[in-house]
């Protein structure tokens, strides 16, 4: 969480993550994400206006090959599993990576709602 004055907001929460690489015979592919929530405090209305933004960068062999930007409600879930042998020799699936954007956003929204304020998602227009 940081001061958002330079970004047209009162507060900014931002997360950056790089998902595990997918390895193929030719090259490894990796996805980088940046999720930002810009928040404007509206004291007269007891309201927080929040704008979600997301950037995705796809890397192949260490080179960025595509980029995406989106704004509006962000709901991102990403998981990776590994298939292997368990202690008794049978096949076993183990979760090795997990990311859910609600794990980051829910505490912000719940804090606002618990304080008796309104959390209002903004898609277009000004915060």
N, CA and C of each residue as an Amber inpcrd file, in Angstrom:
protein
   381
   0.8540000  -1.1610000   0.0000000   0.0000000   0.0000000   0.0000000
   0.9060000   1.2310000   0.0000000   0.5340000   2.1880000  -0.8470000
   1.3310000   3.4170000  -0.9110000   0.4290000   4.6040000  -1.2190000
   0.9790000   5.7970000  -1.0230000   0.3020000   7.0330000  -1.3840000
   0.1120000   7.0210000  -2.8950000  -1.0760000   7.3870000  -3.3470000
  -1.3660000   7.3230000  -4.7790000  -1.4600000   8.6650000  -5.4600000
  -0.9840000   9.7320000  -4.8300000  -1.1250000  11.0780000  -5.3960000
  -0.5690000  11.1740000  -6.8140000   0.5540000  10.5300000  -7.0800000
   1.1580000  10.5920000  -8.4140000   0.3900000   9.7700000  -9.4420000
  -0.5420000   8.9220000  -8.9760000  -1.2800000   8.0330000  -9.8760000
  -2.7710000   8.3660000  -9.9170000  -3.1390000   9.5690000  -9.4650000
  -4.5240000  10.0000000  -9.5180000  -5.4250000   9.3170000  -8.5150000
  -4.8730000   8.9310000  -7.3720000  -5.6520000   8.2450000  -6.3400000
  -5.1530000   8.6820000  -4.9720000  -5.8820000   8.2720000  -3.9170000
  -5.4290000   8.5350000  -2.5540000  -4.5100000   7.4180000  -2.0640000
  -4.8940000   6.1750000  -2.3620000  -4.1020000   5.0000000  -1.9700000
  -3.9790000   4.0590000  -3.1580000  -2.8690000   3.3230000  -3.1950000
  -2.6500000   2.3150000  -4.2410000  -2.1430000   1.0400000  -3.5830000
  -2.7710000  -0.0720000  -3.9480000  -2.2880000  -1.3920000  -3.5440000
  -1.8590000  -2.0950000  -4.8270000  -0.6750000  -2.6850000  -4.8070000
  -0.1510000  -3.2930000  -6.0370000   0.5680000  -4.5900000  -5.7220000
   0.3740000  -5.5670000  -6.6040000   1.0490000  -6.8620000  -6.4800000
   1.6680000  -7.2080000  -7.8120000   2.8520000  -7.7710000  -7.7400000
   3.5440000  -8.2640000  -8.9360000   3.9210000  -9.7100000  -8.6830000
   3.7010000 -10.5450000  -9.6760000   4.0930000 -11.9380000  -9.5170000
   4.4780000 -12.5190000 -10.8610000   5.3150000 -13.5190000 -10.7870000
   5.7140000 -14.2720000 -11.9620000   5.3420000 -15.7140000 -11.7110000
   4.5110000 -16.2390000 -12.6030000   4.0790000 -17.6220000 -12.4560000
   5.2150000 -18.5610000 -12.8440000   5.1710000 -19.7890000 -12.3560000
   6.2140000 -20.7550000 -12.7390000   6.2470000 -20.9490000 -14.2510000
   7.4340000 -21.2070000 -14.7670000   7.6250000 -21.3790000 -16.2120000
   7.1190000 -22.7450000 -16.6670000   6.5340000 -22.7600000 -17.8570000
   6.1800000 -24.0020000 -18.5400000   7.3340000 -24.3260000 -19.4650000
   7.8990000 -25.4800000 -19.3120000   9.0520000 -25.8530000 -20.1270000
   8.6360000 -26.8030000 -21.2440000   9.0530000 -26.4700000 -22.4480000
   8.8260000 -27.3400000 -23.6010000  10.1780000 -27.7040000 -24.1820000
  10.1500000 -28.4940000 -25.2140000  11.3970000 -28.8920000 -25.8680000
  12.1340000 -27.6730000 -26.4410000  11.4000000 -26.6850000 -26.9190000
  11.9940000 -25.5460000 -27.6010000  12.3680000 -24.3910000 -26.6780000
  11.5120000 -24.0690000 -25.7210000  11.7770000 -22.9130000 -24.8520000
  10.8460000 -22.9650000 -23.6430000  11.1420000 -22.1430000 -22.6630000
  10.2410000 -22.0440000 -21.5100000   9.3200000 -20.8420000 -21.7150000
   8.0910000 -20.9770000 -21.2470000   7.0870000 -19.9230000 -21.3470000
   6.6810000 -19.5320000 -19.9370000   6.5950000 -18.2230000 -19.6880000
   6.2810000 -17.7300000 -18.3530000   5.3460000 -16.5400000 -18.4730000
   4.4830000 -16.3800000 -17.4700000   3.5340000 -15.2750000 -17.4600000
   3.8010000 -14.3970000 -16.2440000   3.9870000 -13.1080000 -16.4820000
   4.1470000 -12.1410000 -15.4060000   2.8720000 -11.3280000 -15.2790000
   2.4830000 -11.0210000 -14.0550000   1.2710000 -10.2420000 -13.8050000
   1.5710000  -9.0840000 -12.8580000   0.8440000  -8.0080000 -13.0960000
   0.8600000  -6.8730000 -12.1730000  -0.5950000  -6.4790000 -11.9720000
  -1.0320000  -6.4730000 -10.7300000  -2.4000000  -6.0880000 -10.3940000
  -2.3240000  -4.8700000  -9.4910000  -3.0760000  -3.8380000  -9.8800000
  -3.0560000  -2.5970000  -9.0990000  -4.4920000  -2.1820000  -8.8120000
  -4.7210000  -1.7620000  -7.5750000  -6.0160000  -1.2020000  -7.1860000
  -5.7630000   0.2310000  -6.7370000  -6.3130000   1.1810000  -7.5140000
  -6.2210000   2.5890000  -7.1440000  -7.4970000   2.9540000  -6.4020000
  -7.3500000   3.5810000  -5.2350000  -8.4990000   3.8870000  -4.3860000
  -8.5930000   5.3920000  -4.1190000  -9.8140000   5.9010000  -4.2190000
 -10.0910000   7.3000000  -3.9120000 -11.0170000   7.3060000  -2.6930000
 -10.6430000   8.0550000  -1.6690000 -11.4370000   8.1620000  -0.4430000
 -12.4300000   9.3060000  -0.6080000 -13.7200000   8.9910000  -0.4440000
 -14.7870000   9.9860000  -0.5570000 -15.4150000  10.1430000   0.8330000
 -14.8320000  10.9930000   1.7140000 -15.2930000  11.0790000   3.0940000
 -16.7480000  11.5150000   3.2400000 -17.2200000  12.4140000   2.3930000
 -18.6010000  12.8810000   2.4940000 -19.6200000  11.7770000   2.2460000
 -19.2540000  10.8110000   1.4160000 -20.1530000   9.7000000   1.0790000
 -19.8380000   8.4360000   1.8740000 -18.8030000   8.4800000   2.7060000
 -18.3240000   7.2800000   3.4170000 -18.1240000   6.1470000   2.4100000
 -17.3210000   6.4460000   1.3840000 -17.1820000   5.5230000   0.2640000
 -15.7340000   5.4780000  -0.2050000 -15.3100000   4.3050000  -0.6090000
 -14.0270000   4.1310000  -1.2820000 -14.3420000   3.7390000  -2.7160000
 -13.8390000   4.4960000  -3.6670000 -13.9850000   4.1430000  -5.0780000
 -12.6920000   3.4520000  -5.4940000 -12.8350000   2.2740000  -6.0740000
 -11.6620000   1.4590000  -6.3980000 -11.6540000   1.0920000  -7.8700000
 -10.5140000   1.2630000  -8.5020000 -10.3170000   0.8850000  -9.8980000
  -9.2510000  -0.1950000  -9.9570000  -9.6280000  -1.3760000 -10.4730000
  -8.6910000  -2.4860000 -10.6490000  -8.0530000  -2.3800000 -12.0290000
  -6.7590000  -2.6300000 -12.0800000  -6.0290000  -2.6780000 -13.3520000
  -5.1360000  -3.9170000 -13.3340000  -4.9360000  -4.5000000 -14.5290000
  -4.0800000  -5.6800000 -14.6120000  -3.2420000  -5.6220000 -15.8930000
  -1.9780000  -5.9530000 -15.7320000  -1.0670000  -6.0900000 -16.8500000
  -0.5830000  -7.5340000 -16.8830000  -0.5080000  -8.1230000 -18.0670000
   0.0390000  -9.4710000 -18.2300000   1.1150000  -9.4130000 -19.2990000
   2.2280000 -10.0370000 -19.0130000   3.3130000 -10.1260000 -19.9940000
   3.6810000 -11.5940000 -20.1420000   3.6500000 -12.0740000 -21.3760000
   4.0390000 -13.4550000 -21.6600000   5.4860000 -13.4550000 -22.1460000
   6.2990000 -14.2900000 -21.5000000   7.7100000 -14.4160000 -21.8340000
   7.9540000 -15.7940000 -22.4450000   8.6740000 -15.8550000 -23.5360000
   9.0860000 -17.1280000 -24.1340000  10.5890000 -17.0750000 -24.3100000
  11.2820000 -18.0050000 -23.6680000  12.7430000 -18.0300000 -23.7550000
  13.3860000 -16.7670000 -23.2260000  12.7610000 -16.1220000 -22.2290000
  13.3190000 -14.9140000 -21.6330000  13.0330000 -13.6360000 -22.4020000
  12.2170000 -13.7210000 -23.4620000  11.9000000 -12.5520000 -24.2840000
  10.3940000 -12.2760000 -24.1970000   9.9920000 -11.0170000 -23.9260000
   8.5550000 -10.7280000 -23.8860000   7.9560000 -10.8290000 -25.2900000
   6.8820000 -11.6110000 -25.4290000   6.2770000 -11.8110000 -26.7520000
   4.8690000 -11.2260000 -26.8500000   4.1980000 -10.9900000 -25.7130000
   2.8850000 -10.3560000 -25.7690000   2.6140000  -9.6350000 -24.4570000
   1.7900000  -8.5920000 -24.5570000   1.3990000  -7.8140000 -23.3870000
  -0.1000000  -7.5380000 -23.4630000  -0.7570000  -7.5320000 -22.3040000
  -2.1860000  -7.2120000 -22.2120000  -2.3950000  -6.2500000 -21.0630000
  -3.3740000  -5.3710000 -21.2310000  -3.7770000  -4.4620000 -20.1640000
  -5.2910000  -4.5090000 -20.0690000  -5.8040000  -4.5140000 -18.8500000
  -7.2480000  -4.4700000 -18.6500000  -7.5830000  -3.6880000 -17.4050000
  -8.7850000  -3.1170000 -17.3890000  -9.2510000  -2.4130000 -16.2040000
 -10.6860000  -2.8180000 -15.9450000 -11.0610000  -2.7280000 -14.6990000
 -12.3640000  -3.2100000 -14.2700000 -12.1360000  -4.3080000 -13.2450000
 -13.1890000  -4.9490000 -12.7950000 -13.0330000  -5.9730000 -11.7610000
 -12.0420000  -7.0670000 -12.1860000 -11.0300000  -7.2750000 -11.3650000
 -10.0210000  -8.2960000 -11.6540000 -10.3030000  -9.5050000 -10.7690000
 -10.4580000 -10.6420000 -11.3910000 -10.5720000 -11.9190000 -10.6790000
  -9.6370000 -12.8720000 -11.4030000  -8.5050000 -13.1370000 -10.7960000
  -7.4910000 -13.9850000 -11.4010000  -7.1790000 -15.1430000 -10.4690000
  -7.2440000 -16.3370000 -11.0040000  -6.8500000 -17.5310000 -10.2640000
  -5.8780000 -18.3030000 -11.1450000  -4.7530000 -18.6610000 -10.5700000
  -3.7530000 -19.4210000 -11.3080000  -3.1910000 -20.5000000 -10.3930000
  -3.1060000 -21.7160000 -10.9140000  -2.6000000 -22.8360000 -10.1140000
  -1.7020000 -23.7040000 -10.9750000  -0.7830000 -24.3890000 -10.3130000
   0.0710000 -25.3640000 -10.9910000   0.1460000 -26.6070000 -10.1230000
   0.0640000 -27.7620000 -10.7640000   0.1640000 -29.0390000 -10.0630000
   1.2980000 -29.8500000 -10.6640000   1.8670000 -30.7170000  -9.8420000
   2.9100000 -31.6320000 -10.2820000   2.3960000 -33.0570000 -10.1020000
   2.6000000 -33.8600000 -11.1110000   2.2190000 -35.2630000 -11.0540000
   3.4610000 -36.0640000 -10.7000000   3.3530000 -36.9240000  -9.7050000
   4.5090000 -37.7160000  -9.2760000   4.0730000 -38.9540000  -8.5250000
   5.0380000 -39.6600000  -8.0090000   4.7800000 -40.8680000  -7.2230000
   4.7250000 -40.5140000  -5.7510000   3.7090000 -41.0480000  -5.0680000
   3.5690000 -40.8470000  -3.6390000   4.4720000 -41.7930000  -2.8710000
   4.4160000 -41.7320000  -1.5610000   5.2570000 -42.5510000  -0.6830000
   5.0420000 -44.0490000  -0.9140000   3.8280000 -44.4100000  -1.3160000
   3.5310000 -45.8290000  -1.5220000   3.6110000 -46.2250000  -2.9910000
   4.1390000 -45.3650000  -3.8430000   4.3610000 -45.7030000  -5.2440000
   3.2360000 -45.3510000  -6.1880000   2.0890000 -44.9360000  -5.6820000
   0.9720000 -44.5620000  -6.5470000   1.1190000 -43.1450000  -7.0780000
   0.3850000 -42.8550000  -8.1450000   0.4110000 -41.5040000  -8.7020000
  -0.2470000 -40.5290000  -7.7390000   0.3360000 -39.3500000  -7.6690000
  -0.1330000 -38.3360000  -6.7350000  -0.0310000 -36.9700000  -7.3990000
  -1.0390000 -36.1410000  -7.2010000  -1.0290000 -34.7760000  -7.7250000
  -0.8060000 -33.8320000  -6.5510000   0.1890000 -32.9510000  -6.6940000
   0.5250000 -32.0060000  -5.6360000   0.4520000 -30.5830000  -6.1800000
  -0.2620000 -29.7090000  -5.4810000  -0.3100000 -28.3030000  -5.8820000
   1.0250000 -27.6630000  -5.5370000   1.6820000 -27.0680000  -6.5520000
   2.9950000 -26.4700000  -6.3330000   2.9880000 -24.9470000  -6.4500000
   1.8840000 -24.3700000  -6.9690000   1.7840000 -22.9150000  -7.0890000
   0.3150000 -22.5370000  -7.0560000  -0.0070000 -21.4700000  -6.3370000
  -1.3860000 -20.9980000  -6.2810000  -1.4000000 -19.4910000  -6.0990000
  -2.2240000 -18.8250000  -6.8860000  -2.4360000 -17.3880000  -6.7390000
  -3.9050000 -17.1100000  -6.9880000  -4.5390000 -16.3670000  -6.1030000
  -5.9230000 -15.9580000  -6.2460000  -5.9900000 -14.4800000  -5.8620000
  -6.3690000 -13.6400000  -6.8110000  -6.3870000 -12.1990000  -6.5520000
  -7.3320000 -11.8210000  -5.4140000  -8.3300000 -12.6450000  -5.1360000
  -9.2400000 -12.3190000  -4.0250000  -8.5250000 -12.4050000  -2.6760000
  -7.4430000 -13.1810000  -2.5820000  -6.6620000 -13.2290000  -1.3420000
  -6.0240000 -11.8730000  -1.0460000  -5.8420000 -11.0730000  -2.0790000
  -5.2340000  -9.7550000  -1.9300000  -6.2920000  -8.6590000  -1.7820000
  -7.3510000  -8.7720000  -2.5770000  -8.3600000  -7.7190000  -2.6250000
  -9.3690000  -7.8070000  -1.4730000  -9.7550000  -9.0170000  -1.0870000
 -10.7810000  -9.1790000  -0.0530000 -10.4380000  -8.4770000   1.2640000
  -9.2010000  -8.5610000   1.7740000  -8.9010000  -7.8500000   3.0300000
  -9.0880000  -6.3300000   2.9220000  -8.7680000  -5.7550000   1.7670000
  -8.9800000  -4.3150000   1.5760000 -10.4660000  -3.9920000   1.6380000
 -11.2420000  -4.7100000   0.8250000 -12.6870000  -4.4660000   0.7660000
 -13.3530000  -4.7360000   2.1130000 -12.9640000  -5.8210000   2.7810000
 -13.5780000  -6.1630000   4.0690000 -13.2730000  -5.1190000   5.1510000
 -12.0800000  -4.5490000   5.1190000 -11.7300000  -3.4960000   6.0750000
 -12.6340000  -2.2810000   5.8850000 -12.8610000  -1.9100000   4.6290000
 -13.7280000  -0.7700000   4.3210000 -15.1580000  -1.0580000   4.7750000
 -15.6620000  -2.2480000   4.4500000 -17.0520000  -2.5910000   4.8050000
 -17.2420000  -2.7130000   6.3100000 -16.2560000  -3.2670000   7.0170000
 -16.3330000  -3.4060000   8.4690000 -16.3850000  -2.0390000   9.1510000
 -15.7430000  -1.0570000   8.5340000 -15.7520000   0.3030000   9.0930000
 -17.0670000   1.0260000   8.7980000 -17.9840000   0.3550000   8.0810000
 -19.2760000   0.9680000   7.7890000 -19.2830000   1.8140000   6.5240000
 -18.2370000   1.7360000   5.7450000 -18.1430000   2.4900000   4.5060000
 -18.5940000   1.6030000   3.3460000 -18.7210000   2.2050000   2.1690000
 -19.0950000   1.4910000   0.9510000 -17.8580000   1.3120000   0.0790000
 -17.7180000   0.1250000  -0.4980000 -16.6560000  -0.1630000  -1.4780000
 -17.3220000  -0.1450000  -2.8480000 -16.9370000   0.7930000  -3.6930000
 -17.5570000   0.9190000  -5.0120000 -16.5060000   0.7040000  -6.0960000
 -16.6840000  -0.3510000  -6.8640000 -15.7870000  -0.6160000  -7.9970000
 -16.0970000   0.3220000  -9.1370000 -15.0640000   0.8820000  -9.7260000
 -15.1950000   1.8140000 -10.8490000 -14.5740000   1.1450000 -12.0690000
 -15.2820000   1.1650000 -13.1890000 -14.7520000   0.5610000 -14.4010000
 -14.2450000   1.6520000 -15.3430000 -15.0740000   2.6250000 -15.6330000
 -14.7020000   3.7060000 -16.5330000 -14.8550000   5.0310000 -15.8090000
 -14.3130000   6.0450000 -16.3860000 -14.4480000   7.3650000 -15.7880000
 -13.3790000   7.6140000 -14.7330000 -13.6430000   8.6180000 -13.9410000
 -12.6780000   9.0410000 -12.9430000 -12.9590000   8.3710000 -11.6150000
 -11.8910000   8.2080000 -10.8330000 -12.0410000   7.6800000  -9.4810000
 -12.7670000   8.6410000  -8.5920000
